[in-house]
């Protein structure tokens, strides 16, 4: 009788255990980044410095939690399959949304007002690279462990991510400014975005080179 009760209790507790593995603290932080995207979009189209401040704060908080959830997962050993899947998805959604938003509302500086395509080029490059890499990693995972290892995140990819985060934060913070030092910051943000796009292409070439070596070996 005691055995039956014990078995029943263990069966009842199993969903809770499974649930806790999915909703770990890092995963909750990642879900928070996804949930923040509608707020980012809504505040982006608000007029005045308040909208700019809120939008920049939301994006900066998302960038910080991107680092924080990984740190917590490693230190507290809270890594999960669902978290590993969701984390890059949340990052790509936040970055792609921000790039699209910036392209829909030209920055208030002379050069970009006359040539808004200057932002479109690196934006398409970065978004296109992220979509391609996602598909490539999914394909590699279905093929072999060697191919999956070949498309693992490298240091160049980390530099690309850091550069684009700084660039986007700068562009969001200065999007309603004009003239003087603010204009210089806008140009700096654009330059950093082009550097991020260049690193995106460079890292993609490295990934393809590694894949080619595995396939030809």
C-alpha angles and dihedrals in degrees: 000000000000089000091054092050091047091050091048092051092049091051091050092050095049097082090051091053092048090046092052091052090056098043100049120154093260090050091050089053089050092050087051089059091054092047090051094062095083089050090050091052094045095049093044090070095046113111122234136031093297092068092046092049094049094045092049091046092051092050093044091050089050091051091050094048088049088065094035098055091052091048092050092046091054098041097043094035092238098141115144136178091239092050092049089053097044100045098069090039091056091048093050093047092051095046095043092048092051093048092050091048093051090049093052094054114042115223116254100249127107099247097045092042089059096038110030089164087078087081095039095061098059091037093057090044094053096042092045091050092050093050091047093048092049091054091043093052091048090052092046091051090056093050113046144323091250092058091046090052090050092060096044116130111275133194092263090058090051091052089050091052093048092048095049092047091054091045094050093045090052093048093047093049094050102035094109096041128097137188133005121031094348091062090053090054090051091053089047090053091051092049091050090049090055089048089052090050090050091050089048091056093042093051090046091055089051091051091050091048091053091047091050091052091051093048093047096045 
